[in-house]
Amino acid sequence: MYSEYKTRKWFDDYTDTFRIDGSLSPRQEQKRKHSLRVMRIACQIAEANEWNEENDMWLAHAVGLLHDVARFEQCRDYGTFSDAKSFDHGERGADILAARFDWSGIDERDKDKVLQAVRHHNKSEISSHTPLSVYRWCALVRDADKIDICCSAKARFKDGTIYEMLPDGCSGRGFTPEFVSGVRRSKKVLYEKIRTIDDCGLTILMWAFDLHFPVSLATMKNEGIFDFAANMIKGHGEDLLVDEIVREISTL
């Protein structure tokens, strides 16, 4: 089923099963639109990288569109997008796709690429044991996901709806000491320690060091994402750290 049309139809049919009186919940609709945007960004990155092997564009389309497929069940059954309060949505997404997606006509190697990309997209890092043939698809969806999240955050901060997309339990300003300590110590984002909007802004800055393709970094810079994040969180207690990170980003 190497068909972008059929893959989109499967996605639409699947998400339709979560509709009540014809509508998804606002948070589910948010994820549906996010999935479509990540799909488009993933395809743009693949095109920029000139990935022209057979089925490359279908793979880019599929990993982008399907990466968050478990979010709809998560929201319905648990009323949250917090994996800590429900389940690992990357793992559950891969399981859903393995069992329910129409894999007829899809080479087993390409099936594995899609499943592994979905499985790894929300992890702190891609497993070092991931084969190179699979690694780039994991990297692709992670970059595309970050780009859309950051662009959405920038737009929502401007229109005052930023808190609608923040992690559950995340509110207020200032920095969480344990979160900042992790950044200082190892330049790692400790997602479980995020508590405030400023923690989220610092996460965006740190994502500059977790992008896999030059075009992804260039896109974030051209969209003014890092400048936005730095300006958003300056003046809330960690200006020296923010300035240091911004200087490092400028050298990338």
Long-range contacts (C-beta under 8 A, 24 or more apart in sequence): 1-102, 1-103, 1-104, 1-105, 1-106, 2-55, 2-58, 2-105, 2-106, 3-58, 4-57, 4-58, 4-61, 6-102, 7-58, 7-61, 7-62, 7-65, 7-66, 8-61, 8-65, 10-101, 10-102, 11-35, 11-65, 11-66, 11-69, 14-69, 14-72, 14-100, 15-72, 18-72, 18-73, 18-75, 18-76, 24-72, 25-75, 25-76, 27-75, 27-81, 28-71, 28-72, 28-75, 28-76, 30-164, 30-165, 31-68, 31-71, 31-72, 31-75, 31-81, 32-72, 34-68, 34-148, 34-149, 34-152, 35-64, 35-65, 35-66, 35-67, 35-68, 35-69, 36-65, 37-148, 37-152, 38-64, 38-65, 38-67, 38-68, 38-141, 38-144, 38-145, 38-148, 39-64, 39-65, 39-144, 40-64, 41-143, 41-144, 41-147, 41-148, 42-140, 42-141, 42-144, 45-140, 45-143, 45-144, 45-213, 45-215, 45-216, 46-140, 48-213, 48-215, 49-213, 49-215, 55-107, 55-110, 59-110, 59-113, 59-114, 59-137, 60-137, 60-140, 62-114, 63-113, 63-114, 63-117, 63-118, 63-121, 63-137, 63-140, 63-141, 64-140, 64-141, 64-144, 66-93, 66-97, 66-101, 66-114, 66-118, 67-93, 67-117, 67-118, 67-121, 67-141, 67-145, 68-93, 69-93, 69-96, 69-97, 69-118, 70-95, 70-96, 80-168, 81-167, 81-168, 82-167, 82-168, 82-169, 83-122, 84-192, 85-168, 88-122, 89-122, 90-118, 90-119, 90-120, 90-121, 90-122, 90-123, 91-119, 93-118, 93-119, 94-118, 94-119, 109-133, 113-137, 117-141, 121-145, 124-188, 124-189, 124-191, 125-210, 136-212, 139-212, 139-213, 140-212, 140-213, 142-210, 142-212, 143-211, 143-212, 143-213, 143-216, 144-216, 146-207, 146-210, 146-211, 146-216, 146-220, 147-216, 147-219, 147-220, 147-223, 150-204, 150-207, 150-220, 150-223, 150-225, 150-229, 151-223, 151-225, 153-200, 153-204, 154-223, 154-224, 154-225, 154-228, 157-228, 157-232, 162-197, 163-197, 166-197, 166-200, 167-191, 167-194, 167-200, 169-195, 170-194, 170-195, 170-196, 170-197, 170-199, 170-200, 171-195, 171-196, 171-197, 172-196, 172-197, 173-197, 173-198, 173-236, 174-198, 174-236, 174-237, 175-199, 175-202, 175-233, 175-236, 175-237, 175-238, 180-238, 180-241, 183-241, 184-241, 197-232, 197-233, 198-232, 198-233, 198-236, 198-237, 198-238, 201-229, 201-230, 201-232, 201-233, 202-229, 202-233, 202-238, 202-241, 202-242, 202-245, 204-228, 204-229, 205-229, 205-230, 205-242, 205-245, 205-246, 205-249, 206-245, 208-245, 208-248, 208-249, 208-252, 209-248, 209-252, 217-252
